[in-house]
Amino acid sequence: MHESSPACTFPDKGGMMRRSCRLPAPQVSQAAAELQQYCMQNACKDALLVGVPAGSNPFREPRSCTVL
């Protein structure tokens, strides 16, 4: 049996890099504006901004049931 060479076992990183270099890089100002718009549109769904209702909070301490 012969061992497979590393070139056969790993994906072609050079080809992947060449393909990604052909893509135009987005401008930082455009990417920042899109990110800000996305955040503003989804702010009403963000639990850190709106809070989590006590009844549906999966991270709350479980209540213990004691019978006295």
C-alpha positions in Angstrom: 0.0 0.0 0.0 1.2 3.5 -0.7 0.5 6.6 1.4 -1.5 9.3 -0.2 0.4 12.5 -0.6 -0.7 15.7 1.3 -1.5 17.3 -2.0 -4.3 14.8 -2.6 -5.8 14.8 0.9 -6.1 18.6 1.4 -8.3 20.9 -0.6 -6.7 23.3 -3.1 -6.1 26.3 -1.0 -4.2 28.1 -3.8 -7.1 27.9 -6.2 -9.5 29.0 -3.5 -7.3 32.1 -2.8 -7.0 32.9 -6.5 -10.8 32.8 -6.9 -11.4 35.0 -3.8 -8.9 37.5 -5.1 -11.0 38.1 -8.2 -13.9 39.2 -6.1 -14.1 42.9 -5.5 -13.6 43.9 -1.8 -16.5 45.7 -0.3 -15.8 49.2 0.9 -15.7 49.6 4.6 -18.2 52.5 4.6 -20.7 50.4 2.6 -20.3 47.4 4.8 -20.6 49.5 8.0 -23.8 51.2 6.6 -25.3 47.8 5.8 -24.4 46.4 9.2 -25.9 49.4 11.0 -29.1 49.1 8.9 -29.3 45.4 9.8 -28.9 46.2 13.5 -31.5 48.9 13.5 -34.0 46.7 11.6 -33.5 43.8 14.1 -33.2 45.8 17.3 -36.7 44.9 18.3 -35.8 41.2 18.3 -32.5 41.6 20.3 -32.9 40.2 23.8 -30.0 42.3 25.1 -31.9 45.5 24.1 -35.5 44.5 24.8 -35.0 42.0 27.7 -36.3 38.5 28.1 -39.7 37.9 29.6 -39.4 36.1 32.9 -41.7 33.2 31.8 -39.7 32.4 28.7 -36.1 32.8 30.0 -34.3 29.5 29.5 -31.3 30.7 31.7 -33.3 31.4 34.9 -32.7 29.3 37.9 -35.1 26.4 38.1 -37.7 26.6 40.9 -37.4 23.9 43.5 -40.6 22.2 44.7 -40.6 21.5 48.4 -43.4 19.9 50.2 -43.6 20.9 53.8 
